[in-house]
Amino acid sequence: MRTQAGLLLAHTIVVQAVTFVLRPASAYQALDLDVPAAWLGVLGASFAVVPLVLAVPSGHAVDRFGERRIVLAGSALLAVAGLCFVLLAESVAGLVLASMVLGTGHLCAVVAQQALVANRTPPTATTPRSATTRSRPRWGRPSAPA
């Protein structure tokens, strides 16, 4: 059980660190491309648009396929988002696409992590464990660019 908790903690920190690094970096890249202010707004919103639509279906996917598969899918999407940011960073459309993939991967990973805690923790330990996993995303923030 301790190994699983350690893996969950490590995964949570990595997911948040990747997200807190790539999101601001994409905005800086957009500024380097001299995009208009409206496109900066589109870029910022693109992280949340697809996850907004997929929030409920992602919960159903966790219930249907299990937490592990969705955590792995979210992790894979985060890796794909990283590649998209590297390969498509010379256009605003590429940055928007990469940001959408990043948001979707983040959503899948976080929903599955929360379901893992909720479904696999004994009822007597739910509150302390939930509070612990909810505080861990803050650990990724120091890695974000200033």
VOPAGU-2260 file (C-alpha; in pm, 1 decimal, decimal comma):
REM VOPAGU-2260
SITE   aa  ch    i         X         Y         Z
SITE  MET   A    0       0,0       0,0       0,0
SITE  ARG   A    1     285,1     239,1      77,0
SITE  THR   A    2     433,8     178,5    -267,3
SITE  GLN   A    3     103,4     265,4    -433,4
SITE  ALA   A    4      72,6     580,3    -224,2
SITE  GLY   A    5     429,3     676,1    -315,9
SITE  LEU   A    6     361,9     619,8    -684,9
SITE  LEU   A    7      43,0     824,4    -664,1
SITE  LEU   A    8     228,7    1104,8    -487,7
SITE  ALA   A    9     510,9    1101,4    -744,5
SITE  HIS   A   10     264,7    1094,8   -1033,9
SITE  THR   A   11      66,3    1383,1    -886,9
SITE  ILE   A   12     378,1    1595,4    -846,7
SITE  VAL   A   13     501,1    1519,3   -1200,0
SITE  VAL   A   14     159,8    1591,8   -1359,0
SITE  GLN   A   15     131,8    1925,3   -1181,6
SITE  ALA   A   16     494,2    2020,6   -1250,2
SITE  VAL   A   17     458,0    1946,3   -1622,2
SITE  THR   A   18     137,1    2146,5   -1636,6
SITE  PHE   A   19     276,5    2441,0   -1438,8
SITE  VAL   A   20     581,7    2454,0   -1666,8
SITE  LEU   A   21     416,7    2408,2   -2007,5
SITE  ARG   A   22     121,1    2644,2   -1965,1
SITE  PRO   A   23     323,2    2959,6   -1891,3
SITE  ALA   A   24     592,6    2854,6   -2138,6
SITE  SER   A   25     330,5    2842,8   -2413,7
SITE  ALA   A   26     222,6    3197,6   -2329,0
SITE  TYR   A   27     584,8    3315,5   -2342,6
SITE  GLN   A   28     627,2    3143,8   -2678,8
SITE  ALA   A   29     311,2    3314,1   -2804,6
SITE  LEU   A   30     451,1    3649,9   -2691,9
SITE  ASP   A   31     771,3    3570,9   -2882,1
SITE  LEU   A   32     555,0    3509,9   -3189,8
SITE  ASP   A   33     398,6    3856,0   -3142,3
SITE  VAL   A   34      44,0    3723,9   -3135,3
SITE  PRO   A   35    -240,5    3968,5   -3076,4
SITE  ALA   A   36    -390,0    3989,4   -2726,7
SITE  ALA   A   37    -707,3    3808,5   -2837,5
SITE  TRP   A   38    -500,3    3506,1   -2941,8
SITE  LEU   A   39    -332,3    3504,6   -2601,5
SITE  GLY   A   40    -681,3    3472,5   -2454,9
SITE  VAL   A   41    -764,4    3189,4   -2693,7
SITE  LEU   A   42    -440,6    3016,5   -2597,2
SITE  GLY   A   43    -516,5    3052,8   -2226,3
SITE  ALA   A   44    -872,1    2927,2   -2267,1
SITE  SER   A   45    -775,5    2636,6   -2490,8
SITE  PHE   A   46    -632,6    2451,1   -2190,9
SITE  ALA   A   47    -980,9    2436,1   -2035,8
SITE  VAL   A   48   -1221,9    2416,6   -2331,7
SITE  VAL   A   49   -1183,5    2048,5   -2421,0
SITE  PRO   A   50   -1161,6    1937,4   -2055,5
SITE  LEU   A   51   -1479,1    2133,6   -1985,2
SITE  VAL   A   52   -1659,9    1925,5   -2245,9
SITE  LEU   A   53   -1491,9    1601,1   -2138,6
SITE  ALA   A   54   -1520,1    1636,9   -1759,7
SITE  VAL   A   55   -1825,0    1416,0   -1710,9
SITE  PRO   A   56   -1728,9    1162,1   -1980,7
SITE  SER   A   57   -1383,7    1128,9   -1822,3
SITE  GLY   A   58   -1546,4    1035,2   -1492,6
SITE  HIS   A   59   -1754,2     774,8   -1673,3
SITE  ALA   A   60   -1437,5     646,2   -1841,8
SITE  VAL   A   61   -1270,4     602,8   -1503,1
SITE  ASP   A   62   -1571,1     405,4   -1380,3
SITE  ARG   A   63   -1582,0     192,4   -1694,0
SITE  PHE   A   64   -1212,1     129,0   -1763,6
SITE  GLY   A   65   -1057,4     177,3   -1420,3
SITE  GLU   A   66    -831,2     436,8   -1265,6
SITE  ARG   A   67    -506,5     282,9   -1389,0
SITE  ARG   A   68    -595,7     297,6   -1758,6
SITE  ILE   A   69    -713,1     657,9   -1738,3
SITE  VAL   A   70    -404,7     763,2   -1539,8
SITE  LEU   A   71    -191,7     603,0   -1811,7
SITE  ALA   A   72    -397,8     771,2   -2084,2
SITE  GLY   A   73    -360,4    1107,4   -1910,2
SITE  SER   A   74      14,0    1053,4   -1876,0
SITE  ALA   A   75      42,0     961,2   -2242,1
SITE  LEU   A   76    -152,6    1273,6   -2339,4
SITE  LEU   A   77      81,4    1486,4   -2128,2
SITE  ALA   A   78     378,1    1335,3   -2314,3
SITE  VAL   A   79     206,4    1399,0   -2648,9
SITE  ALA   A   80     136,8    1757,5   -2538,5
SITE  GLY   A   81     506,1    1803,3   -2462,0
SITE  LEU   A   82     594,1    1678,7   -2809,7
SITE  CYS   A   83     330,6    1905,8   -2963,3
SITE  PHE   A   84     476,1    2205,8   -2781,2
SITE  VAL   A   85     820,6    2119,4   -2917,6
SITE  LEU   A   86     714,7    2037,0   -3273,2
SITE  LEU   A   87     433,9    2289,8   -3324,5
SITE  ALA   A   88     557,7    2587,7   -3123,2
SITE  GLU   A   89     619,4    2809,4   -3425,8
SITE  SER   A   90     249,8    2877,0   -3484,1
SITE  VAL   A   91     -34,7    2996,3   -3267,7
SITE  ALA   A   92    -254,7    2712,5   -3394,5
SITE  GLY   A   93      11,0    2462,7   -3288,2
SITE  LEU   A   94      30,4    2616,6   -2942,3
SITE  VAL   A   95    -349,5    2607,7   -2909,2
SITE  LEU   A   96    -360,2    2242,1   -3016,7
SITE  ALA   A   97     -80,3    2150,3   -2775,1
SITE  SER   A   98    -257,3    2336,2   -2495,3
SITE  MET   A   99    -581,2    2148,1   -2564,7
SITE  VAL   A  100    -396,9    1815,9   -2548,9
SITE  LEU   A  101    -225,2    1927,3   -2227,2
SITE  GLY   A  102    -557,7    2021,0   -2067,8
SITE  THR   A  103    -713,7    1689,8   -2166,4
SITE  GLY   A  104    -418,6    1492,7   -2031,5
SITE  HIS   A  105    -424,4    1691,9   -1709,5
SITE  LEU   A  106    -797,5    1630,1   -1670,0
SITE  CYS   A  107    -763,8    1254,5   -1723,7
SITE  ALA   A  108    -471,3    1224,4   -1485,4
SITE  VAL   A  109    -631,1    1428,5   -1206,5
SITE  VAL   A  110    -976,4    1266,7   -1232,0
SITE  ALA   A  111    -820,3     920,9   -1221,6
SITE  GLN   A  112    -595,0    1015,8    -928,8
SITE  GLN   A  113    -892,0    1143,1    -731,3
SITE  ALA   A  114   -1095,1     832,5    -815,2
SITE  LEU   A  115    -803,6     615,2    -708,0
SITE  VAL   A  116    -796,8     781,9    -367,7
SITE  ALA   A  117   -1176,2     770,5    -332,1
SITE  ASN   A  118   -1216,6     409,0    -444,7
SITE  ARG   A  119    -917,3     246,8    -276,8
SITE  THR   A  120    -898,9     417,9      59,4
SITE  PRO   A  121   -1079,4     265,7     358,6
SITE  PRO   A  122   -1371,3     482,4     475,8
SITE  THR   A  123   -1196,1     566,3     803,6
SITE  ALA   A  124    -895,7     716,1     622,7
SITE  THR   A  125   -1074,0     897,3     339,3
SITE  THR   A  126   -1057,2    1250,9     478,2
SITE  PRO   A  127    -683,7    1254,6     566,3
SITE  ARG   A  128    -582,8    1088,4     238,0
SITE  SER   A  129    -801,7    1311,9      25,6
SITE  ALA   A  130    -659,3    1619,9     194,0
SITE  THR   A  131    -306,2    1490,3     135,8
SITE  THR   A  132    -356,3    1431,0    -236,7
SITE  ARG   A  133    -532,6    1764,3    -282,8
SITE  SER   A  134    -240,3    1951,0    -129,5
SITE  ARG   A  135      21,8    1782,9    -350,3
SITE  PRO   A  136     -58,8    1977,9    -669,7
SITE  ARG   A  137      76,9    2285,8    -496,1
SITE  TRP   A  138     417,4    2116,7    -491,3
SITE  GLY   A  139     441,3    2151,9    -868,6
SITE  ARG   A  140     399,7    2528,8    -863,1
SITE  PRO   A  141     760,7    2612,5    -766,9
SITE  SER   A  142     872,1    2457,7   -1096,2
SITE  ALA   A  143     666,5    2704,5   -1300,2
SITE  PRO   A  144     849,1    2991,3   -1466,1
SITE  ALA   A  145     831,0    3318,0   -1276,6
